[in-house]
Amino acid sequence: MVGMVHAQRGLQPDAPILCDTCVAWNGPQLPFRVFGNTYFVGTAGLSSVLIISPGGLILLDGDLPQSAPEIDAHIRALGFRTADIRLILVSHVHFDHVGGVHALEALTGSRVVASAPASQALARGNLLPDDPQFGLGPASTMFPAVAEVMSVKDGETVRVGTLAVTAHLTPGHTPGSTTWTWNSCEGPRCLNVVYADSLNAVSADGFRFTGDATHGSIEVSFRKSISIVEHLPCDVLITVHPEFSQIFEKLAQRTQRPDTNPFVDAGACRAYATSARATLDQRVLSERSGQGR
């Protein structure tokens, strides 16, 4: 009933965030089924994932503030009701992944779920000082605040009816980064789906993943996060930015050969982790040689 009351008001998007890549990130993209009860409802450059069940819907990430109307339209285009979203799960609290969460939460009355560090940042509406990208300044570190957020611990499972999604804390890209996993079935075939958070070692100028006088080293914890994703049961990988897991290339392959599903790839998580580890290795080498930021 709460969701219905909110939905009757219509979506009220927050003010758009402007950035060099925002127009491209928010470019048009038709929604589509990935596998079983799992659908891509995001934009051309930002992932948002819908999981359906008879007891209600779960949405992962809200992208930019200006993405919220697109996500809402995509859900309805697939034949579902945005008002039936019961949980909104967060990967990490950069503006391009949580910018639309406030408007979607207000529309649906759903509960927002994130790690404890991410919950603190969401409540404030800006990054905390220990985020590697904190130094980018207000234009890149602020987003619409969400007053009430349910915090989850590593390995904790949240449920909507029989649908169960498990949180895996994978800090590094941000202190509160979270990877989510669930089981998805097509008929008798059930597979492990991984919504992997970013494992990209990028930061504002001045931040060092190997630590400095202001911040301690997060290299060890970052490497642990990469290893966690590498060893997850993983049949289908979806990443927070589509290009990290070649989502649209796989969609094109499936369109050309409908009898196959390239999204089903037992080696995808390992490949993603290998690429992330190489990026972190290069960043650490650069910092230790005095060439880092």
Protein Blocks (a to p, Z undefined) as FASTA:
>chain_A
ZZmmmmmnopadddddddfklmmmmpccddddfbhjbccfbdfkbccdddddfkbccdeh
jbjfklmmmmmmmmmmnopafklpmbdcdfbfcfklmmmmmmmmmmnopacdddfklmmm
mmnopacfklmklmnojklmgccddfbacdddehiacdehjbccdddddehjbmkbccdd
ddddehjbccdddddddfbdcddehiafkbpfkbccfklmmmmmmmmmmmgccfbdcdfb
lklnommmmmmmmmmmmmbcfklcfklmmmmmmmmmmmmmmmmmmmmnopaZZ
